Amino acid sequence: MKPLMFLSFLIGTCFTLQSQETAPSKEVMIKLAVLAAPAELRDSATVYSFDKSGNKTVLRKGTNEMIC
């Protein structure tokens, strides 16, 4: 899959998940968020989420410079 097509797919998936009545699990949100990161940095990336009010929360504190 071409990178631009993959990015469009990923963004569409995230918007679909946000519009659902029930939020996806923390694990699912982390897995989706790190897909855009280089493979070697995914396991140690910090991952943030935003609630419906726009408040930022940390889903996972990372140990490298990557933020997703």
All heavy atoms as TSV, in Angstrom:
chain	resi	resn	atom	element	x	y	z
A	1	MET	N	N	0.852	-1.170	0.000
A	1	MET	CA	C	0.000	0.000	0.000
A	1	MET	C	C	0.898	1.234	0.000
A	1	MET	O	O	1.868	1.300	0.737
A	1	MET	CB	C	-0.889	-0.027	1.251
A	1	MET	CG	C	-1.904	1.091	1.291
A	1	MET	SD	S	-2.969	1.082	2.764
A	1	MET	CE	C	-4.025	-0.292	2.438
A	2	LYS	N	N	0.564	2.208	-0.798
A	2	LYS	CA	C	1.350	3.430	-0.872
A	2	LYS	C	C	1.213	4.209	0.436
A	2	LYS	O	O	0.156	4.192	1.065
A	2	LYS	CB	C	0.886	4.279	-2.050
A	2	LYS	CG	C	1.164	3.628	-3.380
A	2	LYS	CD	C	0.729	4.520	-4.511
A	2	LYS	CE	C	1.015	3.836	-5.837
A	2	LYS	NZ	N	0.592	4.647	-6.963
A	3	PRO	N	N	2.289	4.921	0.849
A	3	PRO	CA	C	2.246	5.643	2.125
A	3	PRO	C	C	1.079	6.613	2.259
A	3	PRO	O	O	0.445	6.688	3.306
A	3	PRO	CB	C	3.581	6.386	2.159
A	3	PRO	CG	C	4.487	5.577	1.293
A	3	PRO	CD	C	3.592	5.011	0.215
A	4	LEU	N	N	0.768	7.363	1.216
A	4	LEU	CA	C	-0.325	8.330	1.304
A	4	LEU	C	C	-1.673	7.632	1.467
A	4	LEU	O	O	-2.520	8.067	2.247
A	4	LEU	CB	C	-0.346	9.227	0.062
A	4	LEU	CG	C	-1.345	10.366	0.083
A	4	LEU	CD1	C	-1.154	11.251	1.312
A	4	LEU	CD2	C	-1.202	11.213	-1.160
A	5	MET	N	N	-1.855	6.518	0.765
A	5	MET	CA	C	-3.093	5.761	0.897
A	5	MET	C	C	-3.217	5.197	2.306
A	5	MET	O	O	-4.286	5.210	2.903
A	5	MET	CB	C	-3.148	4.629	-0.132
A	5	MET	CG	C	-3.343	5.107	-1.549
A	5	MET	SD	S	-3.249	3.769	-2.759
A	5	MET	CE	C	-4.450	2.637	-2.163
A	6	PHE	N	N	-2.101	4.696	2.847
A	6	PHE	CA	C	-2.105	4.129	4.188
A	6	PHE	C	C	-2.446	5.204	5.214
A	6	PHE	O	O	-3.235	4.980	6.121
A	6	PHE	CB	C	-0.754	3.494	4.521
A	6	PHE	CG	C	-0.685	2.964	5.914
A	6	PHE	CD1	C	-1.371	1.824	6.272
A	6	PHE	CD2	C	0.043	3.632	6.879
A	6	PHE	CE1	C	-1.331	1.342	7.557
A	6	PHE	CE2	C	0.098	3.161	8.168
A	6	PHE	CZ	C	-0.591	2.015	8.507
A	7	LEU	N	N	-1.854	6.394	5.059
A	7	LEU	CA	C	-2.121	7.481	5.985
A	7	LEU	C	C	-3.594	7.880	5.939
A	7	LEU	O	O	-4.218	8.092	6.978
A	7	LEU	CB	C	-1.231	8.683	5.655
A	7	LEU	CG	C	-1.348	9.889	6.582
A	7	LEU	CD1	C	-1.038	9.489	8.013
A	7	LEU	CD2	C	-0.403	10.976	6.128
A	8	SER	N	N	-4.175	7.937	4.753
A	8	SER	CA	C	-5.594	8.261	4.616
A	8	SER	C	C	-6.453	7.205	5.306
A	8	SER	O	O	-7.425	7.527	5.989
A	8	SER	CB	C	-5.986	8.357	3.138
A	8	SER	OG	O	-5.301	9.402	2.523
A	9	PHE	N	N	-6.092	5.949	5.118
A	9	PHE	CA	C	-6.807	4.851	5.772
A	9	PHE	C	C	-6.725	4.985	7.289
A	9	PHE	O	O	-7.718	4.854	8.000
A	9	PHE	CB	C	-6.233	3.505	5.333
A	9	PHE	CG	C	-6.705	2.349	6.152
A	9	PHE	CD1	C	-7.970	1.826	5.970
A	9	PHE	CD2	C	-5.886	1.794	7.120
A	9	PHE	CE1	C	-8.414	0.762	6.738
A	9	PHE	CE2	C	-6.316	0.734	7.882
A	9	PHE	CZ	C	-7.583	0.217	7.700
A	10	LEU	N	N	-5.525	5.271	7.793
A	10	LEU	CA	C	-5.312	5.380	9.227
A	10	LEU	C	C	-6.119	6.536	9.815
A	10	LEU	O	O	-6.774	6.392	10.845
A	10	LEU	CB	C	-3.820	5.578	9.520
A	10	LEU	CG	C	-3.410	5.660	10.981
A	10	LEU	CD1	C	-3.803	4.385	11.706
A	10	LEU	CD2	C	-1.926	5.884	11.089
A	11	ILE	N	N	-6.114	7.689	9.162
A	11	ILE	CA	C	-6.873	8.844	9.638
A	11	ILE	C	C	-8.368	8.535	9.633
A	11	ILE	O	O	-9.079	8.830	10.582
A	11	ILE	CB	C	-6.556	10.092	8.796
A	11	ILE	CG1	C	-5.119	10.538	9.078
A	11	ILE	CG2	C	-7.542	11.215	9.080
A	11	ILE	CD1	C	-4.605	11.593	8.137
A	12	GLY	N	N	-8.850	7.900	8.573
A	12	GLY	CA	C	-10.259	7.520	8.499
A	12	GLY	C	C	-10.647	6.560	9.598
A	12	GLY	O	O	-11.715	6.681	10.198
A	13	THR	N	N	-9.776	5.618	9.907
A	13	THR	CA	C	-10.034	4.659	10.981
A	13	THR	C	C	-10.124	5.369	12.322
A	13	THR	O	O	-11.014	5.091	13.118
A	13	THR	CB	C	-8.926	3.592	11.023
A	13	THR	OG1	O	-8.893	2.917	9.772
A	13	THR	CG2	C	-9.173	2.581	12.132
A	14	CYS	N	N	-9.223	6.297	12.563
A	14	CYS	CA	C	-9.233	7.028	13.833
A	14	CYS	C	C	-10.506	7.850	13.988
A	14	CYS	O	O	-11.105	7.870	15.057
A	14	CYS	CB	C	-8.007	7.927	13.933
A	14	CYS	SG	S	-6.475	7.000	14.128
A	15	PHE	N	N	-10.941	8.542	12.930
A	15	PHE	CA	C	-12.174	9.320	13.013
A	15	PHE	C	C	-13.380	8.406	13.224
A	15	PHE	O	O	-14.297	8.741	13.964
A	15	PHE	CB	C	-12.377	10.176	11.763
A	15	PHE	CG	C	-11.554	11.425	11.773
A	15	PHE	CD1	C	-10.605	11.636	10.795
A	15	PHE	CD2	C	-11.711	12.378	12.764
A	15	PHE	CE1	C	-9.832	12.785	10.800
A	15	PHE	CE2	C	-10.953	13.539	12.781
A	15	PHE	CZ	C	-10.009	13.735	11.794
A	16	THR	N	N	-13.381	7.243	12.606
A	16	THR	CA	C	-14.474	6.293	12.792
A	16	THR	C	C	-14.524	5.821	14.234
A	16	THR	O	O	-15.586	5.751	14.841
A	16	THR	CB	C	-14.314	5.084	11.847
A	16	THR	OG1	O	-14.316	5.559	10.509
A	16	THR	CG2	C	-15.431	4.081	12.042
A	17	LEU	N	N	-13.364	5.519	14.811
A	17	LEU	CA	C	-13.316	5.061	16.193
A	17	LEU	C	C	-13.770	6.156	17.151
A	17	LEU	O	O	-14.463	5.887	18.126
A	17	LEU	CB	C	-11.899	4.607	16.550
A	17	LEU	CG	C	-11.430	3.322	15.885
A	17	LEU	CD1	C	-9.961	3.069	16.206
A	17	LEU	CD2	C	-12.271	2.144	16.337
A	18	GLN	N	N	-13.417	7.405	16.877
A	18	GLN	CA	C	-13.807	8.497	17.757
A	18	GLN	C	C	-15.301	8.751	17.715
A	18	GLN	O	O	-15.877	9.238	18.679
A	18	GLN	CB	C	-13.061	9.777	17.379
A	18	GLN	CG	C	-11.624	9.773	17.788
A	18	GLN	CD	C	-10.941	11.082	17.460
A	18	GLN	OE1	O	-11.426	11.845	16.635
A	18	GLN	NE2	N	-9.831	11.343	18.102
A	19	SER	N	N	-15.940	8.450	16.598
A	19	SER	CA	C	-17.368	8.749	16.483
A	19	SER	C	C	-18.251	7.648	17.063
A	19	SER	O	O	-19.458	7.806	17.137
A	19	SER	CB	C	-17.732	8.987	15.021
A	19	SER	OG	O	-17.572	7.802	14.271
A	20	GLN	N	N	-17.671	6.550	17.476
A	20	GLN	CA	C	-18.459	5.470	18.051
A	20	GLN	C	C	-18.901	5.846	19.462
A	20	GLN	O	O	-18.267	6.637	20.150
A	20	GLN	CB	C	-17.641	4.178	18.108
A	20	GLN	CG	C	-17.323	3.611	16.750
A	20	GLN	CD	C	-16.478	2.351	16.855
A	20	GLN	OE1	O	-15.972	2.018	17.916
A	20	GLN	NE2	N	-16.319	1.669	15.749
A	21	GLU	N	N	-19.999	5.240	19.894
A	21	GLU	CA	C	-20.513	5.484	21.240
A	21	GLU	C	C	-19.508	5.046	22.303
A	21	GLU	O	O	-19.317	5.724	23.287
A	21	GLU	CB	C	-21.839	4.745	21.444
A	21	GLU	CG	C	-22.985	5.311	20.649
A	21	GLU	CD	C	-23.495	6.617	21.232
A	21	GLU	OE1	O	-23.444	6.782	22.465
A	21	GLU	OE2	O	-23.925	7.459	20.444
A	22	THR	N	N	-18.911	3.889	22.118
A	22	THR	CA	C	-17.946	3.384	23.076
A	22	THR	C	C	-16.541	3.558	22.514
A	22	THR	O	O	-16.302	3.307	21.334
A	22	THR	CB	C	-18.175	1.893	23.381
A	22	THR	OG1	O	-18.102	1.156	22.164
A	22	THR	CG2	C	-19.539	1.672	24.007
A	23	ALA	N	N	-15.651	3.992	23.348
A	23	ALA	CA	C	-14.276	4.213	22.910
A	23	ALA	C	C	-13.561	2.870	22.767
A	23	ALA	O	O	-13.851	1.930	23.506
A	23	ALA	CB	C	-13.548	5.083	23.922
A	24	PRO	N	N	-12.632	2.780	21.822
A	24	PRO	CA	C	-11.852	1.544	21.711
A	24	PRO	C	C	-10.957	1.395	22.935
A	24	PRO	O	O	-10.700	2.373	23.656
A	24	PRO	CB	C	-11.024	1.765	20.439
A	24	PRO	CG	C	-10.990	3.229	20.246
A	24	PRO	CD	C	-12.250	3.768	20.834
A	25	SER	N	N	-10.490	0.204	23.165
A	25	SER	CA	C	-9.637	-0.037	24.326
A	25	SER	C	C	-8.335	0.748	24.205
A	25	SER	O	O	-7.926	1.165	23.117
A	25	SER	CB	C	-9.330	-1.529	24.449
A	25	SER	OG	O	-8.469	-1.941	23.400
A	26	LYS	N	N	-7.700	0.940	25.321
A	26	LYS	CA	C	-6.424	1.651	25.371
A	26	LYS	C	C	-5.396	0.955	24.475
A	26	LYS	O	O	-4.653	1.607	23.742
A	26	LYS	CB	C	-5.940	1.687	26.825
A	26	LYS	CG	C	-4.644	2.397	27.045
A	26	LYS	CD	C	-4.322	2.404	28.539
A	26	LYS	CE	C	-2.966	2.991	28.802
A	26	LYS	NZ	N	-2.646	3.003	30.241
A	27	GLU	N	N	-5.380	-0.353	24.490
A	27	GLU	CA	C	-4.423	-1.122	23.683
A	27	GLU	C	C	-4.640	-0.890	22.188
A	27	GLU	O	O	-3.695	-0.740	21.430
A	27	GLU	CB	C	-4.527	-2.623	24.014
A	27	GLU	CG	C	-4.040	-2.988	25.397
A	27	GLU	CD	C	-5.056	-2.674	26.499
A	27	GLU	OE1	O	-6.271	-2.511	26.195
A	27	GLU	OE2	O	-4.635	-2.559	27.656
A	28	VAL	N	N	-5.900	-0.850	21.770
A	28	VAL	CA	C	-6.221	-0.619	20.361
A	28	VAL	C	C	-5.800	0.786	19.945
A	28	VAL	O	O	-5.200	0.982	18.884
A	28	VAL	CB	C	-7.726	-0.849	20.087
A	28	VAL	CG1	C	-8.120	-0.362	18.704
A	28	VAL	CG2	C	-8.069	-2.317	20.254
A	29	MET	N	N	-6.089	1.771	20.795
A	29	MET	CA	C	-5.707	3.142	20.462
A	29	MET	C	C	-4.190	3.284	20.338
A	29	MET	O	O	-3.695	3.967	19.446
A	29	MET	CB	C	-6.255	4.112	21.506
A	29	MET	CG	C	-7.767	4.251	21.433
A	29	MET	SD	S	-8.446	5.611	22.405
A	29	MET	CE	C	-8.063	5.118	24.071
A	30	ILE	N	N	-3.441	2.620	21.203
A	30	ILE	CA	C	-1.974	2.676	21.139
A	30	ILE	C	C	-1.479	2.015	19.857
A	30	ILE	O	O	-0.634	2.574	19.146
A	30	ILE	CB	C	-1.344	2.020	22.385
A	30	ILE	CG1	C	-1.615	2.893	23.614
A	30	ILE	CG2	C	0.149	1.805	22.190
A	30	ILE	CD1	C	-1.239	2.247	24.934
A	31	LYS	N	N	-2.009	0.849	19.533
A	31	LYS	CA	C	-1.580	0.151	18.314
A	31	LYS	C	C	-1.843	0.978	17.062
A	31	LYS	O	O	-1.025	1.024	16.148
A	31	LYS	CB	C	-2.262	-1.214	18.210
A	31	LYS	CG	C	-1.697	-2.225	19.166
A	31	LYS	CD	C	-2.363	-3.575	19.006
A	31	LYS	CE	C	-1.778	-4.549	20.021
A	31	LYS	NZ	N	-2.311	-5.886	19.858
A	32	LEU	N	N	-2.989	1.642	16.999
A	32	LEU	CA	C	-3.294	2.484	15.838
A	32	LEU	C	C	-2.390	3.715	15.795
A	32	LEU	O	O	-1.912	4.102	14.736
A	32	LEU	CB	C	-4.757	2.929	15.877
A	32	LEU	CG	C	-5.783	1.886	15.501
A	32	LEU	CD1	C	-7.193	2.407	15.760
A	32	LEU	CD2	C	-5.633	1.497	14.040
A	33	ALA	N	N	-2.154	4.309	16.941
A	33	ALA	CA	C	-1.357	5.541	16.985
A	33	ALA	C	C	0.082	5.313	16.539
A	33	ALA	O	O	0.649	6.136	15.830
A	33	ALA	CB	C	-1.380	6.123	18.392
A	34	VAL	N	N	0.679	4.207	16.936
A	34	VAL	CA	C	2.099	3.999	16.630
A	34	VAL	C	C	2.341	3.480	15.218
A	34	VAL	O	O	3.494	3.407	14.785
A	34	VAL	CB	C	2.786	3.078	17.663
A	34	VAL	CG1	C	2.726	3.687	19.054
A	34	VAL	CG2	C	2.197	1.678	17.653
A	35	LEU	N	N	1.299	3.142	14.476
A	35	LEU	CA	C	1.486	2.649	13.109
A	35	LEU	C	C	2.202	3.654	12.214
A	35	LEU	O	O	2.895	3.273	11.275
A	35	LEU	CB	C	0.145	2.273	12.485
A	35	LEU	CG	C	-0.472	0.979	12.955
A	35	LEU	CD1	C	-1.861	0.811	12.341
A	35	LEU	CD2	C	0.411	-0.202	12.604
A	36	ALA	N	N	2.056	4.926	12.489
A	36	ALA	CA	C	2.695	5.960	11.672
A	36	ALA	C	C	4.169	6.144	12.016
A	36	ALA	O	O	4.905	6.765	11.254
A	36	ALA	CB	C	1.960	7.282	11.841
A	37	ALA	N	N	4.603	5.615	13.133
A	37	ALA	CA	C	5.996	5.761	13.565
A	37	ALA	C	C	6.878	4.706	12.884
A	37	ALA	O	O	6.401	3.636	12.501
A	37	ALA	CB	C	6.084	5.601	15.081
A	38	PRO	N	N	8.174	4.994	12.759
A	38	PRO	CA	C	9.093	3.972	12.243
A	38	PRO	C	C	9.048	2.732	13.147
A	38	PRO	O	O	8.939	2.862	14.377
A	38	PRO	CB	C	10.459	4.649	12.318
A	38	PRO	CG	C	10.168	6.117	12.316
A	38	PRO	CD	C	8.855	6.259	13.027
A	39	ALA	N	N	9.118	1.569	12.548
A	39	ALA	CA	C	8.965	0.309	13.285
A	39	ALA	C	C	9.895	0.200	14.481
A	39	ALA	O	O	9.494	-0.286	15.543
A	39	ALA	CB	C	9.177	-0.872	12.339
A	40	GLU	N	N	11.117	0.678	14.341
A	40	GLU	CA	C	12.098	0.533	15.423
A	40	GLU	C	C	11.821	1.472	16.607
A	40	GLU	O	O	12.409	1.307	17.677
A	40	GLU	CB	C	13.529	0.748	14.905
A	40	GLU	CG	C	13.806	2.135	14.374
A	40	GLU	CD	C	13.461	2.322	12.899
A	40	GLU	OE1	O	12.826	1.443	12.284
A	40	GLU	OE2	O	13.830	3.374	12.369
A	41	LEU	N	N	10.913	2.431	16.447
A	41	LEU	CA	C	10.607	3.376	17.524
A	41	LEU	C	C	9.233	3.150	18.154
A	41	LEU	O	O	8.893	3.768	19.163
A	41	LEU	CB	C	10.674	4.813	16.994
A	41	LEU	CG	C	12.022	5.270	16.442
A	41	LEU	CD1	C	11.917	6.675	15.870
A	41	LEU	CD2	C	13.102	5.186	17.504
A	42	ARG	N	N	8.425	2.268	17.607
A	42	ARG	CA	C	7.037	2.087	18.053
A	42	ARG	C	C	6.904	1.619	19.495
A	42	ARG	O	O	6.094	2.149	20.247
A	42	ARG	CB	C	6.318	1.087	17.147
A	42	ARG	CG	C	6.074	1.615	15.774
A	42	ARG	CD	C	5.438	0.582	14.882
A	42	ARG	NE	N	5.366	1.103	13.525
A	42	ARG	CZ	C	5.121	0.372	12.469
A	42	ARG	NH1	N	4.887	-0.932	12.603
A	42	ARG	NH2	N	5.092	0.938	11.278
A	43	ASP	N	N	7.688	0.617	19.879
A	43	ASP	CA	C	7.521	0.030	21.209
A	43	ASP	C	C	7.870	0.981	22.343
A	43	ASP	O	O	7.415	0.789	23.472
A	43	ASP	CB	C	8.360	-1.241	21.340
A	43	ASP	CG	C	7.825	-2.378	20.497
A	43	ASP	OD1	O	6.629	-2.345	20.138
A	43	ASP	OD2	O	8.603	-3.297	20.191
A	44	SER	N	N	8.663	2.011	22.054
A	44	SER	CA	C	9.105	2.938	23.092
A	44	SER	C	C	8.532	4.341	22.931
A	44	SER	O	O	8.973	5.277	23.605
A	44	SER	CB	C	10.629	3.006	23.098
A	44	SER	OG	O	11.179	1.734	23.347
A	45	ALA	N	N	7.555	4.505	22.052
A	45	ALA	CA	C	6.975	5.827	21.798
A	45	ALA	C	C	5.981	6.219	22.885
A	45	ALA	O	O	5.277	5.380	23.436
A	45	ALA	CB	C	6.268	5.841	20.447
A	46	THR	N	N	5.926	7.519	23.168
A	46	THR	CA	C	4.894	8.060	24.039
A	46	THR	C	C	3.624	8.213	23.203
A	46	THR	O	O	3.688	8.651	22.059
A	46	THR	CB	C	5.312	9.430	24.599
A	46	THR	OG1	O	6.472	9.246	25.412
A	46	THR	CG2	C	4.202	10.063	25.426
A	47	VAL	N	N	2.487	7.856	23.776
A	47	VAL	CA	C	1.227	7.938	23.033
A	47	VAL	C	C	0.225	8.786	23.812
A	47	VAL	O	O	-0.022	8.544	24.999
A	47	VAL	CB	C	0.630	6.536	22.781
A	47	VAL	CG1	C	-0.678	6.634	22.012
A	47	VAL	CG2	C	1.624	5.657	22.035
A	48	TYR	N	N	-0.318	9.796	23.146
A	48	TYR	CA	C	-1.337	10.674	23.716
A	48	TYR	C	C	-2.692	10.387	23.088
A	48	TYR	O	O	-2.776	9.913	21.964
A	48	TYR	CB	C	-1.009	12.147	23.450
A	48	TYR	CG	C	0.155	12.678	24.243
A	48	TYR	CD1	C	1.392	12.854	23.648
A	48	TYR	CD2	C	0.015	13.016	25.586
A	48	TYR	CE1	C	2.468	13.345	24.368
A	48	TYR	CE2	C	1.072	13.511	26.309
A	48	TYR	CZ	C	2.300	13.680	25.701
A	48	TYR	OH	O	3.356	14.171	26.411
A	49	SER	N	N	-3.736	10.730	23.826
A	49	SER	CA	C	-5.094	10.634	23.326
A	49	SER	C	C	-5.820	11.918	23.700
A	49	SER	O	O	-5.408	12.631	24.618
A	49	SER	CB	C	-5.803	9.435	23.949
A	49	SER	OG	O	-7.137	9.369	23.521
A	50	PHE	N	N	-6.897	12.214	22.994
A	50	PHE	CA	C	-7.720	13.372	23.297
A	50	PHE	C	C	-9.153	12.907	23.526
A	50	PHE	O	O	-9.681	12.110	22.755
A	50	PHE	CB	C	-7.691	14.374	22.135
A	50	PHE	CG	C	-6.330	14.976	21.929
A	50	PHE	CD1	C	-5.408	14.368	21.093
A	50	PHE	CD2	C	-5.976	16.135	22.590
A	50	PHE	CE1	C	-4.145	14.913	20.908
A	50	PHE	CE2	C	-4.719	16.685	22.418
A	50	PHE	CZ	C	-3.793	16.074	21.575
A	51	ASP	N	N	-9.785	13.414	24.578
A	51	ASP	CA	C	-11.177	13.057	24.823
A	51	ASP	C	C	-12.105	13.975	24.019
A	51	ASP	O	O	-11.631	14.831	23.276
A	51	ASP	CB	C	-11.505	13.096	26.327
A	51	ASP	CG	C	-11.350	14.473	26.950
A	51	ASP	OD1	O	-11.311	15.480	26.207
A	51	ASP	OD2	O	-11.278	14.540	28.189
A	52	LYS	N	N	-13.398	13.796	24.174
A	52	LYS	CA	C	-14.367	14.576	23.397
A	52	LYS	C	C	-14.304	16.067	23.701
A	52	LYS	O	O	-14.697	16.888	22.894
A	52	LYS	CB	C	-15.784	14.051	23.646
A	52	LYS	CG	C	-16.012	12.697	23.049
A	52	LYS	CD	C	-17.422	12.213	23.268
A	52	LYS	CE	C	-17.606	10.854	22.634
A	52	LYS	NZ	N	-18.962	10.348	22.772
A	53	SER	N	N	-13.783	16.426	24.867
A	53	SER	CA	C	-13.650	17.829	25.242
A	53	SER	C	C	-12.334	18.432	24.757
A	53	SER	O	O	-12.090	19.612	24.957
A	53	SER	CB	C	-13.739	17.967	26.756
A	53	SER	OG	O	-14.973	17.487	27.220
A	54	GLY	N	N	-11.470	17.596	24.185
A	54	GLY	CA	C	-10.186	18.075	23.690
A	54	GLY	C	C	-9.067	18.031	24.708
A	54	GLY	O	O	-7.972	18.544	24.463
A	55	ASN	N	N	-9.306	17.405	25.850
A	55	ASN	CA	C	-8.270	17.285	26.869
A	55	ASN	C	C	-7.296	16.177	26.499
A	55	ASN	O	O	-7.708	15.075	26.147
A	55	ASN	CB	C	-8.893	16.997	28.236
A	55	ASN	CG	C	-9.824	18.100	28.670
A	55	ASN	OD1	O	-9.491	19.273	28.556
A	55	ASN	ND2	N	-11.001	17.727	29.138
A	56	LYS	N	N	-6.012	16.468	26.615
A	56	LYS	CA	C	-4.966	15.504	26.257
A	56	LYS	C	C	-4.622	14.629	27.462
A	56	LYS	O	O	-4.486	15.123	28.573
A	56	LYS	CB	C	-3.723	16.246	25.782
A	56	LYS	CG	C	-2.597	15.351	25.341
A	56	LYS	CD	C	-1.486	16.112	24.648
A	56	LYS	CE	C	-0.780	17.059	25.548
A	56	LYS	NZ	N	0.438	17.635	24.961
A	57	THR	N	N	-4.524	13.313	27.219
A	57	THR	CA	C	-4.119	12.377	28.260
A	57	THR	C	C	-3.019	11.480	27.718
A	57	THR	O	O	-2.926	11.242	26.512
A	57	THR	CB	C	-5.297	11.490	28.724
A	57	THR	OG1	O	-5.782	10.762	27.605
A	57	THR	CG2	C	-6.409	12.312	29.317
A	58	VAL	N	N	-2.192	10.990	28.595
A	58	VAL	CA	C	-1.120	10.083	28.207
A	58	VAL	C	C	-1.652	8.655	28.274
A	58	VAL	O	O	-2.100	8.200	29.321
A	58	VAL	CB	C	0.112	10.227	29.139
A	58	VAL	CG1	C	1.190	9.228	28.768
A	58	VAL	CG2	C	0.651	11.641	29.093
A	59	LEU	N	N	-1.616	7.957	27.131
A	59	LEU	CA	C	-2.004	6.546	27.124
A	59	LEU	C	C	-0.830	5.668	27.519
A	59	LEU	O	O	-0.993	4.628	28.150
A	59	LEU	CB	C	-2.491	6.131	25.732
A	59	LEU	CG	C	-3.809	6.718	25.257
A	59	LEU	CD1	C	-4.133	6.215	23.860
A	59	LEU	CD2	C	-4.930	6.382	26.216
A	60	ARG	N	N	0.372	6.113	27.093
A	60	ARG	CA	C	1.579	5.346	27.431
A	60	ARG	C	C	2.759	6.297	27.446
A	60	ARG	O	O	2.967	7.056	26.528
A	60	ARG	CB	C	1.817	4.249	26.395
A	60	ARG	CG	C	3.031	3.391	26.713
A	60	ARG	CD	C	3.250	2.305	25.696
A	60	ARG	NE	N	3.800	2.871	24.460
A	60	ARG	CZ	C	3.876	2.201	23.326
A	60	ARG	NH1	N	3.422	0.967	23.248
A	60	ARG	NH2	N	4.388	2.767	22.254
A	61	LYS	N	N	3.526	6.268	28.522
A	61	LYS	CA	C	4.738	7.062	28.622
A	61	LYS	C	C	5.866	6.290	27.948
A	61	LYS	O	O	6.110	5.142	28.255
A	61	LYS	CB	C	5.077	7.314	30.102
A	61	LYS	CG	C	6.354	8.059	30.329
A	61	LYS	CD	C	6.230	9.485	29.866
A	61	LYS	CE	C	7.527	10.224	30.222
A	61	LYS	NZ	N	7.850	11.247	29.269
A	62	GLY	N	N	6.524	6.921	26.996
A	62	GLY	CA	C	7.584	6.274	26.258
A	62	GLY	C	C	8.961	6.556	26.823
A	62	GLY	O	O	9.111	7.330	27.776
A	63	THR	N	N	9.949	5.924	26.187
A	63	THR	CA	C	11.331	6.094	26.639
A	63	THR	C	C	12.228	6.637	25.538
A	63	THR	O	O	13.437	6.731	25.714
A	63	THR	CB	C	11.897	4.744	27.133
A	63	THR	OG1	O	11.793	3.786	26.080
A	63	THR	CG2	C	11.146	4.253	28.364
A	64	ASN	N	N	11.646	7.006	24.386
A	64	ASN	CA	C	12.434	7.606	23.323
A	64	ASN	C	C	11.802	8.942	22.935
A	64	ASN	O	O	10.886	9.416	23.588
A	64	ASN	CB	C	12.576	6.659	22.104
A	64	ASN	CG	C	11.254	6.344	21.437
A	64	ASN	OD1	O	10.274	7.061	21.568
A	64	ASN	ND2	N	11.217	5.245	20.702
A	65	GLU	N	N	12.291	9.545	21.860
A	65	GLU	CA	C	11.820	10.874	21.460
A	65	GLU	C	C	10.533	10.858	20.642
A	65	GLU	O	O	9.967	11.920	20.357
A	65	GLU	CB	C	12.920	11.582	20.648
A	65	GLU	CG	C	13.192	10.982	19.288
A	65	GLU	CD	C	14.041	9.712	19.273
A	65	GLU	OE1	O	14.544	9.288	20.339
A	65	GLU	OE2	O	14.208	9.138	18.187
A	66	MET	N	N	10.036	9.695	20.275
A	66	MET	CA	C	8.855	9.588	19.420
A	66	MET	C	C	7.577	9.852	20.217
A	66	MET	O	O	7.377	9.313	21.294
A	66	MET	CB	C	8.776	8.208	18.772
A	66	MET	CG	C	7.638	8.025	17.800
A	66	MET	SD	S	7.635	9.148	16.391
A	66	MET	CE	C	9.201	8.820	15.629
A	67	ILE	N	N	6.705	10.708	19.660
A	67	ILE	CA	C	5.399	11.000	20.262
A	67	ILE	C	C	4.334	10.723	19.206
A	67	ILE	O	O	4.425	11.209	18.079
A	67	ILE	CB	C	5.310	12.467	20.726
A	67	ILE	CG1	C	6.350	12.739	21.817
A	67	ILE	CG2	C	3.898	12.771	21.238
A	67	ILE	CD1	C	6.426	14.181	22.229
A	68	CYS	N	N	3.341	9.950	19.581
A	68	CYS	CA	C	2.247	9.618	18.668
A	68	CYS	C	C	0.934	10.064	19.270
A	68	CYS	O	O	0.756	10.055	20.458
A	68	CYS	CB	C	2.192	8.113	18.423
A	68	CYS	SG	S	3.685	7.451	17.670
